[in-house]
Amino acid sequence: MTPGKTRQKQKSIVVIDGYTLNPGDLDWSPLTRLGACTVYDRTEADQVIARAAEADIIITNKVMFSRAHFEQLPGLRYLGVTATGYDIVDVEAAKKFNIVVTNVPAYSTLSVAQLTMALLLEITHQVGAHSTGVRQGKWSHVKDFCYWEYPLIELQDRTLGIIGFGRIGRAVAKIAMALGMNVLVYDANPPANTRDVIVCSTVDEIFAQSDVVTLHCPLTPQTHHLVNAARLALMQPHAILLNTSRGPLVDEQALAQALHTGRIAAAGLDVLSQEPPSPEHPLLAAPNCIITPHFAWATRAARQRLLEVAADNVAAFLAGQPRNVVQA
């Protein structure tokens, strides 16, 4: 060490809930090389302060951080969210305590678009149900060379309505157009220079005119229960609703009622307002409703990108040039 210089204290990094990002198939080294790093798979609410007490840097996915947390963590200088959405953090309070908050945009765009179309294709061909039927012996006992138990729907010339035309919405549009679908879009900030899509002026237009409506907008006070009984009533009886964005965008009781009464044909959801759902959740018993466990984002490729960008965010902060900083 050069005389007269003091060795800088190594930064303490705590990953407060790392399991969903990395259940064991990824390498934490992008983070561990940046400082003394402790990884907790999961952390209960009453464990947060004790585990984060010595941390300069915290990485969180779903563990919430409020003003009360910041008051008890005087050494905290950086909070990295391993997600695009950051509603788990009181960003305004963080700013008052001089804590930099970052997120990871765009890491799962292709994976979420892929699952969105997988839900639609499952609904239109019922691949899982027919495969199960074949294994149960149904095919072995039919008189013809083939059978089907549900209507089989071709997507060519059908209309897909996309609410939210950011990166994921655009990726979904690209896939839909490759399948021959017509695409309508609505976005709070209407996109410029769109190709091959029609921009609608209202959300209601999307619901009334689309064969399939898919949600790709953020959860805000304005979009909470964007899908409600009134909007479901606008949809055509053969229409399909998809949601791979945020559960509370949908009034789930109203959707369950619409499915039970045949007001709409089907729904495909990767998100719910309560996760995991209670066994009494109204959509678990709704007909023609496919629900997957909020895993659209979780391909290995997407999680690898997420980890790398999260680490790059920390490195940029340590270099005095923070990136992907979120604002209150």
C-alpha positions, 0 to 999 in steps of 0.5 A: 500500500502506498504510504499515506493512503488508507485502504478503502473499506470493501463494500458489503453487498446483501442479496436479500431474496436471491432464490427466484433469480438464481435457484442454483443454475446461475453463478453469482460471481458478477456480484461477488467480485464487486464486494463482500457479498452475502446471498439469502434465498428468502427473507421474511419481513421481520428479518430484513433489518438484521440481515441488512444492518451492515450492508452498503448495497442491497439487492432485492426482488420482492422484499419491500423497502419503506421509509421505516426500513431506511430509518433503521439502515443508516449505512445503506447507500444503494438499493438494486431491484432485480426486476423492471417494476420497482413498486416494492420500494418507497423511491421518494423516501429513498431519495430523502435518505440519499439512497440510489435505487435502480432497476433492470429494464428490458431483460425479459422482453423476449421471454414475456412475449414468447409466453404471451403467445404460448398462452394464446396458442394453448387456448386456440389449440388446447395442446395440453388438454389434447395431449392429456386425453391421448395419454388417457387412451381417448385417441386409441378408442376413436373410430377416425384417425383424429379427434378434437374436443375443443374448437380449433382456432386459426389466428390468421386475420384475427385482431390482436389488441395490445394495451401498452406498446413498449418493448414487450408490446412491440415484441408481441406485435411482431410475433402476431403479425408473423402469424397473420394477425391484424394488430391494434395498439393503445398506449398512454403515450401514443407511439410514433413511426409505427409500422403495420399496426393501427393506433387506437385513441381509447382503451375501449376501442381495443376491447370492442374491436379485438378478438384477443386483448393482451395487457403490457402496461405498468400498474399505476393508479390509473391502470388498476382494474383497467379490465373491469366488468364494464370493459369485459362487457365491451368484448365480443363473446368469442374474445380472449383476454391475456395478462402477462403484465401485473395481476391488479390490472384485472378485476379478477372477480369480474373476469371470473364472472365473465368466464362463468357466464360466457361473456368472453371465451377464455383467458390466459394469465401469468399474473394474479393480484395475490401471488401465490393465490389462495385456494379460494381465488375466484379464477382457479375455478373459472372455466376456460382460464389458463393460469401459469405461475408468474414465470414468463420472465424466468427463462434461464437466458432472461435471468442471466441477463437480469443478473448481469445487468444488476451487477453492472448497475452496482459496478456503475454506482461504485464508479460514481456513474449510476445507471438505470436509476429510478425516479420518484 
